[in-house]
Amino acid sequence: MINGFSLGSMYALIAIGYTMVYGVLRLINFAHGDIMMVGAYVALFSMTSLNLPFIAAIVAAAAISALLGMTTDRIAYRPLRKAPRISLLITAIGVSFFLENLFNMLFGGTPKPFPVPEYLEQAIHVSGVSVTLVTLVVPIVTLILLALVLFVLYKTKYGMAIRALAFDVATVNLMGIDANLIIAVVFAIGSTLAAIAGVFWAVSYPSVEPLMGVLIGLKAFAAAVLGGIGSVGGAVIGGFIIGFTEVVAVAFFPDLAGFKDAFAFVFLILVLLFKPTGILGINFEKSRF
């Protein structure tokens, strides 16, 4: 169960970025999973080549990924703001392929080992159950970051601008708010969370490779839809559900181990069939996030 919540936490961090970008732009940013991969590689490079400590590597990964997210929006998405949605979708897929092939060219396609800090590998024994420290740290970090995101959305002027922009772009522009700046902030927040998830993924499953974000990103997207696309809290709930189910189902039914990656998409199909708005689905005509 603890492993399930830890895995779900990583899905949740990535799903928040999906849901925030969709809430503002109605865009499924399929390059988001690859932003996570970039964060993992930046942390790897920072620790092995620059000899930075683990915490500093996380900060570097978050900063570079946030800058990459804003740059992607500026170069690839902003020129297509008024284009048909399919154009944005195809562009997002193109950005995803570009990042995957760029890092494949720079670092090679062979998985590289990730240097896990010794203190995160320490075993903690509780009532006969042994877990590593990182398994407990990831859900706690996720909940703290969720609280910070909700604080920004509901207690700051930037958060008010984000929610207003998600509701009506034209009116926000008329009120003198720089819509492009607010969208860049949304991409920065989502990319930062994805990078942190990527680093913790690399710690939990200590290897990094250019295609690591593809399947993880799709599962996180399924989590966002399951929780209710456009809802930050729903994205976290969806991530926890998918991660928990993926681990616990295999623990109880070992014969299903080969199908564990299918659980996220089974949930996605069921949600789209019976409750398309998700668990905390939002009426986009009345509210945002």
Phi, psi and omega in degrees: 000319179295317177298323180296317179290328177294315177296317179298328179297320180291320174299320183296317181300319179288321182296329179300318178296317177303312188288326180289317179296319178295320181299327182270316188250353188057040182239128170273104185278088184291353175276357186295321178298329179283335172298320176302316179299318179299317178301319179296318180292322178297317178296318178300312180296320182296322183278325185269322184263326181259353180057035177281148174293166187301315182297317178296325177295322177297316179299316179297317179298317180295317182294313181295319181292321177298317178296319178296318178299315180293321179295319178300317178297316184295319186272317191262323189258322184300319179296346183251019183305320184260006179280164176302151183302326182297329179294318178296319181297314179296322178296319179299318178295321178297319177297320178300311179298322180298312181296318180299314182286327177298313182285333173295322179288320184285319188243354181084160184273354181283131177302137180251137180293143180256130182285102182277127177302140185299322184293336178281344178267357180298137180273137176245129184252120179228116177052042178083359179258132181248123178226156176278157183299321183298330180295330177273329184290319186301310178298324180295315178299319180299315181294323177296315180294323176299316179298320179295318179297316180295324177297315179298317184293323190249350184236004180234161179293324177296320178296319177298320179294322178298314181293323178293318180298320179296333182276317185201102182295316184299316181293322178300318178296321179294334181273006174086012178272135178282099184299321181296323178295317181294320177296320177298321178297319178298315178296322179295316180297311181299318181291324177298313180296320179297320180295318179297319176298320180297320179294315180292329175296316180295329177287319183287324179234081200294070169203156182227134176210157191299335183260012184295334184276351186293298182291321179298318179296321178294321178293321178295323175297318176299323178295319179296319179291319180299314181286337182119098184299129185103352179248120180294312177299321178297323178298319180292316178298315179299319178297316179298317182297313183292315179297316180297314181295319182299320182278313186290322180298320179290326179295320181276331182232079184303333180294343181269007184303325180289347182249012187298328180288347182278342186299318181300321185279333171296316176301317181299315179297315181296319180295315180296330180283316190251335178211077187303336181277354179084179185298312178249043184304143185252139170279104188291353176275350186237330185207169179222142174060000000 
